[in-house]
Amino acid sequence: MDRPLIQGKTLEEKFISLEKILQSFQRRLGTKVMGIIPPVPIFYSQKFPSESGIIFSALIPLSGDIPKAFIRVGNFLAKDPTLTVTVATDVASSSAKVILKDAVTTYDLSWKISAGSIIEASIFPVNAVEDIFVAMLINPFLADTQIKSFLLEEFLAMEATQDAGIRAESEQVSSERIAPISTKRASRRRVSE
């Protein structure tokens, strides 16, 4: 005689048995969670460029693409300065020149860069701006990212563990920062005439 799939005598016992079966099937389905790889920001600011006009120079540790550059100038000290952004690799280099007319400028680059590339931004004339900010986002290529697969249950358990650790750290920090409050109240005397 075959054993029935759903066991139990009462309706409640049968529902509990059915829930266990469904949980078992869910684990076997292998539901996965995908994460989003956020872009990596690169940003620099200078009160004044260096004597050679260089605003920044940076070594890039990952491969990816740079879709745009954002430039903000606090004060223009000369008319229509030119910002040059150069990416150099062992094999070749690319550069883009932007004439800065507005306080905020967005420039489409669409550059593909490799790990070990050097990005440099400079301005001409050298004393043309004061308080300049340059920002870019690198969208990393999958080859330079760490890919992990988790079952949904594993991911939720890991997330709960991390959340508990963050809560514990924040409670510890907040308890260290808050000074004890005195619970004594000033007594008031009522004077009768």
C-alpha positions, 0 to 999 in steps of 0.5 A: 500500500502506497503512503499518501503524499499529504499526511495527517488526520485533521485538516490542520495536520494536513495543512502543516504537512502540505507546507513542509512539502511546498518548502521542500519543493521550493528548496529544490527549485533553486531560486536565486537572488541577483545583485546589482553591481553599482558603478564606482565613483571617481571624484576630485576637487582642487582649490587651484590647479597645480602649476602645470594645470593638472587637477588630478591624476589617478591609477584605475584598479579595474576594467570598465567603461566611463559613460560621462564626466561631470565638472563643476567650477566655483569661480571662473578667473578666465574666459572659456577655459579648456579642461582636458581629460586623458586616459592612458594605457600601456598600448594607447591613450585617449583624450577629450577636451571640454570648453567650460562655459557653465558652472556645471558641465556634463560630458559624454565620454563612452570610454572603455578602460582597462585595469592599470589605466591612468586618468589625468585631468588638466586645465588651460590656462592654468589660473583659469578657475578656482574651486573645480570639481571633476567626477566620473562613474566607472561601470565595472566589467564582470571580469573584475567583479566577484560573482556569488550564487545564493539560494534565496534562503541562504541570502536571507539568512546572510542578510539577517546576520549582517543586519543584526551585526549592523544593529549591534554596532550602531547600538554600541556607538550610540550608547557610547555617544549619549551622556547619561541624563540626570533623572533628578527634578528640581523641586519647587516650593510653594510659598503661601502668604 
